[in-house]
């Protein structure tokens, strides 16, 4: 859980001053299931998706 808190602080800090690109092979809704602290992770997702553009690339 300590790693998640450090990641949350880093993303929160960078998100205020920089553009961040996340590349993932999972849906954002599946990220919550992988986290130990679901509330903290939901807060992180809310923060990074507040003013974002989500692009889905699929081969279907």
DRENZA-884535 format. One record per atom (N, C-alpha, C): x, y, z; residue in one letter. Coordinates in steps of 0.02 Angstrom, whole numbers, padded with zeros to 5 digits, always signed. Example, Ala and Ser with C-alpha at 12.3 -4.5 7.8 and 13.67 -1.06 7.14 Angstrom:
DRENZA-884535
+00660-00284+00390a/+00615-00225+00390a/+00660-00165+00390a/+00642-00112+00354s/+00684-00053+00357s/+00645+00002+00394s/
end
This chain:
DRENZA-884535
+00041-00060+00000x/+00000+00000+00000x/+00043+00063+00000x/+00103+00059+00026x/+00147+00117+00027x/+00164+00139-00044x/+00172+00091-00089x/+00188+00108-00158x/+00130+00147-00190x/+00069+00127-00175x/+00011+00161-00203x/+00007+00233-00177x/+00023+00244-00114x/+00021+00312-00087x/+00074+00355-00119x/+00134+00328-00130x/+00187+00366-00163x/+00167+00381-00235x/+00138+00332-00269x/+00115+00342-00338x/+00061+00395-00341x/+00014+00393-00293x/-00039+00442-00290x/-00011+00513-00281x/+00036+00521-00235x/+00066+00587-00224x/+00104+00611-00285x/+00140+00567-00318x/+00178+00586-00377x/+00132+00607-00434x/+00080+00567-00446x/+00033+00583-00500x/-00004+00648-00485x/-00024+00657-00422x/-00059+00719-00403x/-00014+00779-00414x/+00048+00775-00394x/+00095+00830-00404x/+00107+00843-00478x/+00121+00792-00516x/+00135+00801-00587x/+00074+00823-00626x/+00016+00800-00607x/-00046+00816-00642x/-00062+00891-00638x/-00038+00924-00586x/-00050+00996-00579x/-00008+01037-00626x/+00049+01012-00648x/+00095+01052-00688x/+00115+01021-00755x/+00098+00960-00766x/+00121+00925-00826x/+00064+00886-00859x/+00077+00867-00920x/+00032+00819-00954x/+00059+00749-00941x/+00014+00704-00929x/+00034+00635-00913x/-00002+00588-00962x/+00036+00540-00988x/+00007+00490-01032x/+00012+00422-00997x/-00044+00388-00991x/-00046+00321-00963x/-00063+00273-01020x/-00025+00220-01025x/-00039+00168-01074x/-00054+00104-01035x/-00110+00074-01049x/-00130+00015-01012x/-00166-00034-01057x/-00165-00097-01039x/-00201-00147-01076x/-00265-00168-01039x/-00283-00131-00986x/-00344-00145-00949x/-00391-00085-00952x/-00454-00100-00946x/-00504-00047-00940x/-00493-00012-00873x/-00509+00052-00870x/-00500+00089-00807x/-00541+00059-00751x/-00599+00032-00767x/-00641+00001-00715x/-00607-00060-00684x/-00563-00093-00721x/-00527-00151-00695x/-00469-00131-00650x/-00448-00069-00653x/-00393-00046-00610x/-00414-00050-00537x/-00476-00035-00522x/-00500-00034-00453x/-00493-00104-00422x/-00508-00155-00460x/-00505-00224-00434x/-00433-00245-00416x/-00384-00213-00447x/-00314-00232-00434x/-00285-00196-00373x/-00320-00147-00346x/-00293-00107-00291x/-00313-00134-00223x/-00267-00128-00176x/-00284-00146-00107x/-00329-00094-00075x/-00312-00030-00085x/-00350+00025-00057x/-00395+00053-00112x/-00454+00027-00117x/-00500+00045-00171x/-00521+00118-00169x/-00529+00146-00110x/-00548+00217-00104x/-00493+00262-00131x/-00431+00249-00111x/-00375+00289-00135x/-00367+00282-00210x/-00376+00223-00236x/-00368+00212-00308x/-00424+00246-00347x/-00485+00244-00320x/-00541+00279-00353x/-00528+00354-00353x/-00502+00381-00299x/-00485+00451-00296x/-00431+00468-00348x/-00382+00425-00354x/-00329+00434-00404x/-00359+00434-00475x/-00402+00387-00490x/-00433+00384-00556x/-00475+00446-00569x/-00512+00468-00519x/-00552+00529-00527x/-00508+00589-00542x/-00452+00593-00508x/-00407+00649-00517x/-00374+00649-00586x/-00352+00591-00609x/-00317+00590-00674x/-00365+00592-00733x/-00429+00576-00722x/-00476+00578-00778x/-00520+00641-00777x/-00509+00686-00731x/-00551+00746-00725x/-00547+00790-00788x/-00488+00804-00812x/-00479+00847-00871x/-00437+00809-00922x/-00462+00752-00943x/-00421+00710-00987x/-00458+00693-01051x/-00420+00665-01095x/-00447+00638-01157x/-00427+00564-01158x/-00476+00520-01160x/-00463+00448-01161x/-00468+00423-01233x/-00416+00390-01255x/-00414+00363-01323x/-00410+00287-01317x/-00457+00253-01349x/-00458+00180-01350x/-00432+00157-01419x/-00381+00118-01419x/-00354+00089-01481x/-00366+00014-01477x/-00403-00012-01524x/-00417-00083-01526x/-00405-00110-01596x/-00396-00174-01601x/-00387-00205-01666x/-00450-00242-01688x/-00505-00228-01656x/-00568-00262-01672x/-00603-00231-01730x/
end
